[in-house]
Amino acid sequence: MQCGNVSAIATYLTHSGKRRIVRCHTCETRLSETRETVFFDLRTAEDNVMMALKMLLVRVDLTGICFVLGVTEQTVLVWRKRAAEKAAEINRHLLRTLPVTQGQLDEMWHCIERKHAHQCAPDGESLPQSADGRQGIWISSAPEFRLMLAAFVGPRTYDSAVPLIHMTAAVVSGIPCFFSDGFSCSVAALVVVYHQITEFARTGKRGRPRKPVVEPHPDLVYAQVGKQKSHGRLQTLTQRVQCGATRLAQLGLAISTSLIERLNLTLRHTLAPLVRKSGSFCKDRAQMRRRVVFFHAFYNFARPQQSLRVELSEREPVQSGLIHPRWQQRTPGMAAGLTDHVWTFRELLTAKFEPILNQSISG
């Protein structure tokens, strides 16, 4: 890519206009310019595809999208699958070795297929092997950039907390400080990823040797925010430092989960299955994961946030009568230094990257 080895050799007509066929002079491969994008080999106009995917991000249910555009549900699901795969590719290439100092963890419940599973745990949650009923969306975010680090869909159990921590550790550099609510399995999940093993030398005495001990990493900091509510209103707020109190005091960070709670509200106001007191919940966990992955990339790179905007020092000259822009809109990806502009929706669906192996070799 960007080496001058590709040239256009022909064109062909589609429902969205002309498309070019390009050829690589290095390997003599011929391919369409839309290869490896959401729009490749589709019989529908690109504007209709983008309209359907946009409506998925503004609380429009699947039935409403099919009624407006005159397409079948299966067609929209295929478009969403392609968009989720492209979003996963974007996250895989851009979210790497992020300089994050703190991360906030949280999970919010929703229902898949039915509001109550046939079998459930004593606390009312779905069993780990159950794919329906009450499930959770697990999220980790970096509050300093308002960046969404990782997301996972699964029941509210230890087996779902571990993948979220693994996914978060894969995109950050070092060991950030973690803050979450009072979920009991978070400590054990963090120790699984960030730990050290202490081994003991043999003493030469009779009896079995002492087994190695798994301990939290010395740099691991984890604190919980406990909330007590009465009739839906917050009564008391408590803070508990589970590990790393000395390092937390040295860094001077405040224990808070307010920003990830705000991110949860954004999710509930964006995805139709997460709207409270609504009948538009997902029928399959895989479909819900595709929604969340697609929103993940859209939120980080194509959705400006007012809290991240910066005031322009020098206003650019414009024609007479036009409004002079005062602010530069920024996305979480811009705040983290991952991109230098707000992505358009089409750019989100057509972004292309070199393989990570080639990038590491060239670097």
Backbone hydrogen bonds, N-H to C=O, Kabsch-Sander energy under -0.5 kcal/mol:
donor,donor_aa,acceptor,acceptor_aa,energy
7,S,23,R,-1.8
9,I,21,I,-3.0
10,A,21,I,-1.3
12,Y,19,R,-2.3
14,T,17,G,-1.9
17,G,14,T,-1.5
19,R,12,Y,-2.8
21,I,10,A,-3.1
22,V,20,R,-0.5
22,V,31,L,-2.7
23,R,7,S,-2.5
24,C,29,T,-2.4
25,H,5,N,-2.9
25,H,23,R,-0.6
28,E,24,C,-1.7
31,L,22,V,-2.2
33,E,20,R,-2.0
35,R,32,S,-1.5
37,T,34,T,-1.3
38,V,349,L,-1.9
40,F,37,T,-1.0
42,L,39,F,-1.1
49,V,45,A,-1.6
50,M,46,E,-2.7
51,M,47,D,-2.1
52,A,48,N,-2.2
53,L,49,V,-2.2
54,K,50,M,-2.2
55,M,51,M,-2.1
56,L,52,A,-1.2
57,L,54,K,-1.4
58,V,55,M,-1.2
59,R,270,T,-2.6
60,V,55,M,-1.7
61,D,59,R,-0.5
65,I,61,D,-1.8
66,C,62,L,-2.1
67,F,63,T,-1.9
68,V,64,G,-2.1
69,L,65,I,-2.4
70,G,66,C,-1.5
71,V,66,C,-0.9
76,V,72,T,-1.6
77,L,73,E,-2.3
78,V,74,Q,-1.8
79,W,75,T,-2.0
80,R,76,V,-2.5
81,K,77,L,-2.2
82,R,78,V,-2.1
83,A,79,W,-2.4
84,A,80,R,-2.5
85,E,81,K,-2.2
86,K,82,R,-2.3
87,A,83,A,-2.4
88,A,84,A,-2.5
89,E,85,E,-1.8
90,I,86,K,-2.1
91,N,87,A,-2.6
92,R,88,A,-2.2
93,H,89,E,-1.7
94,L,90,I,-2.3
95,L,91,N,-1.9
96,R,94,L,-1.5
98,L,171,V,-2.5
100,V,98,L,-2.0
103,G,177,C,-3.7
104,Q,141,S,-2.5
105,L,179,F,-3.0
106,D,139,I,-1.9
108,M,137,I,-1.5
110,H,135,Q,-2.1
112,I,114,R,-0.5
112,I,133,G,-2.3
113,E,282,C,-4.0
114,R,112,I,-2.3
121,A,125,E,-3.4
124,G,121,A,-2.0
126,S,134,R,-0.9
127,L,119,Q,-0.6
130,S,127,L,-1.7
133,G,112,I,-2.0
135,Q,110,H,-3.2
135,Q,133,G,-0.5
136,G,154,G,-2.0
137,I,108,M,-2.6
138,W,136,G,-0.6
138,W,152,F,-3.6
139,I,106,D,-2.8
140,S,150,A,-2.1
141,S,104,Q,-2.0
142,A,147,L,-3.1
145,F,142,A,-1.2
146,R,142,A,-1.1
147,L,142,A,-1.7
149,L,140,S,-2.0
149,L,147,L,-0.7
150,A,140,S,-1.4
152,F,138,W,-2.3
154,G,136,G,-2.5
154,G,152,F,-0.5
157,T,155,P,-2.2
160,S,157,T,-0.9
161,A,157,T,-1.4
162,V,158,Y,-1.9
164,L,160,S,-1.2
165,I,161,A,-1.8
166,H,162,V,-2.3
167,M,163,P,-2.6
168,T,164,L,-2.1
169,A,165,I,-2.7
170,A,166,H,-1.4
171,V,167,M,-0.5
171,V,168,T,-1.2
172,V,168,T,-0.9
173,S,98,L,-2.4
177,C,101,T,-2.4
178,F,221,V,-2.9
179,F,103,G,-2.1
180,S,223,A,-1.7
186,S,183,F,-1.0
187,V,184,S,-0.5
188,A,184,S,-0.5
189,A,185,C,-2.1
190,L,186,S,-2.3
191,V,187,V,-2.1
192,V,188,A,-1.6
193,V,189,A,-1.1
194,Y,190,L,-3.3
195,H,193,V,-0.7
196,Q,215,E,-2.5
198,T,196,Q,-0.6
198,T,213,V,-3.1
199,E,197,I,-0.6
213,V,198,T,-2.5
215,E,196,Q,-2.8
215,E,213,V,-0.6
217,H,194,Y,-1.3
220,L,217,H,-1.9
221,V,176,P,-0.6
222,Y,243,C,-2.3
223,A,178,F,-2.0
224,Q,240,R,-3.3
225,V,180,S,-2.3
226,G,224,Q,-0.6
226,G,238,T,-3.0
228,Q,236,T,-2.1
230,S,233,R,-2.6
233,R,230,S,-1.3
235,Q,228,Q,-3.3
236,T,228,Q,-1.3
238,T,226,G,-2.6
240,R,224,Q,-2.6
242,Q,222,Y,-2.0
242,Q,240,R,-0.7
243,C,222,Y,-1.6
248,L,244,G,-2.1
249,A,245,A,-2.0
250,Q,246,T,-1.9
251,L,247,R,-2.3
252,G,248,L,-1.7
253,L,248,L,-1.0
256,S,254,A,-0.6
261,E,257,T,-1.5
262,R,258,S,-1.8
263,L,259,L,-1.7
264,N,260,I,-1.9
265,L,261,E,-1.6
266,T,262,R,-1.9
267,L,263,L,-2.2
268,R,264,N,-2.2
269,H,265,L,-1.7
270,T,267,L,-1.2
271,L,267,L,-2.4
274,L,271,L,-1.3
275,V,272,A,-1.5
278,S,275,V,-0.7
281,F,279,G,-0.9
288,M,284,D,-1.5
289,R,285,R,-2.1
290,R,286,A,-1.7
291,R,287,Q,-1.8
292,V,288,M,-2.1
293,V,289,R,-2.5
294,F,290,R,-2.3
295,F,291,R,-2.3
296,H,292,V,-2.1
297,A,293,V,-1.6
298,F,294,F,-2.0
299,Y,295,F,-3.1
300,N,296,H,-1.6
301,F,297,A,-1.9
302,A,298,F,-1.9
305,Q,330,R,-2.4
308,L,305,Q,-1.2
309,R,305,Q,-0.6
309,R,306,Q,-0.8
310,V,328,Q,-1.7
312,L,326,R,-2.6
322,L,319,Q,-1.6
328,Q,310,V,-3.1
329,Q,327,W,-0.6
330,R,305,Q,-0.5
333,G,300,N,-2.9
335,A,331,T,-2.2
336,A,332,P,-1.8
337,G,334,M,-1.1
338,L,333,G,-2.7
339,T,333,G,-0.9
343,W,301,F,-2.4
343,W,341,H,-0.6
348,L,344,T,-1.7
349,L,345,F,-1.0
349,L,346,R,-0.5
350,T,346,R,-1.0
351,A,347,E,-0.9
359,Q,355,P,-2.0
360,S,356,I,-2.3
361,I,357,L,-1.9
362,S,358,N,-2.5
363,G,359,Q,-2.0
